Amino acid sequence: MPYLVNDKSTFIIEELYRGAKSKNNSFKLQRDIWLDFDGDGYSLFDSIKTDLNSPIRLESVGEFKLLSLSIDNKPQVLSTIKNNEKVGVELNRKNSLGYNLSKI
């Protein structure tokens, strides 16, 4: 639907997400780490409880390689964003419980 704006009309853009000021998001992390059988790396299993006030993107950083992620026992599609090689997922539910497996 196109909108016509002229010098006598008012056009307002309301920011609803990303960058909007709100209470901070809260995360509780429990991490288990295992040495791989070959001794060359580690496997990590994280349990993450969230209390979100605005949608965010959760991404792997540094040497961490995100292998899988489930939120509320449902497998999630991992993705990358254009010009960013970090693997991650969008979180938009207020309260959720996530499990992920990573390698370093």
N, C-alpha and C positions, 0 to 999 in steps of 0.2 A: 504494500500500500504506500504510494508516494505521498509526501507531505509538502505543502506549499508554504514557504516562509517568505514574508516580505518585510519592509522596514516598519510596518505598523503592527506586526504580530510578534508574539513571544515564543521562543523555542527553548525548552529546558531539557538538559540531559542530566539524569539522575544516576549516579554510580551506585550499583547494588552490590557488587562483589569486588574482587581484586583491587586492593589498595584502599578500600573503604575502611574507615576507622571503626573498630569494634573491640570488644573484649578480646584478650589474647586466646589463642587456641591452646589446649592442654594435651600433653601426651604422657603416658606412663609406659616405660619400656622395660621388659625383662628379656635378657639375652643369655642364651646358652651357646658356648663355643666349644667345638671339637677339633682336635688336630687330625688332619687327613691321614689315612693309613700310610701313604707314601711319605709323609712328613714334609711335603712341599707347600702346604697351605692350610687354611682353616675353613671349616663350615660353621655358619652362624644360623641359629634359629631364634627369631625375635617374636615376642608377643607384645603387641602395641594396643593400648586402650586409648581412645581419643575422646575429647570433648571439644568439638569444633564450633566456633561462632561464625566462621566464614569458610568457604571452600578453599582448599589448598592443593598443591601438587607435592607428593612425597616421592623423592628421587634418590637413587644411589649416588654416592659421591666418592671421590678418591679411588682407592683400590678395591672398594666393595663392588661386587658384581651381583645384582639382584637377579635371582633365578626364578622365584615364584612368589606370589602373594595372594592370600585369601582374606576377604573381609566378611565377617559374620558367616563363616564357613562356605563362602562362595568364591571360587577362583576368579581372579581379576585378569584382564588383558593388560599386559605391560606395554608401554609405548615410549617413544622418544618424541621430542618436539623439534621442529625444523631448526637447524643451526645449533642444536644442543644434543650431544651424544649420550646424555644421562638417561638411563632407563628409569621409568617411574609410573605412577598412577595418580589419577585425580581422586581426592577425598572430598565428599560433599555431604555426608550424613553427620548429624550432630554428635551422636554417640555410636561408636562401633568398636569392634575387636578385630584386629588384624594379625595374621601370622605370615611371616616371610622367611624364606631361605636365601642366604647369600653366601658368597665365597670371597675369600681374600687370599 
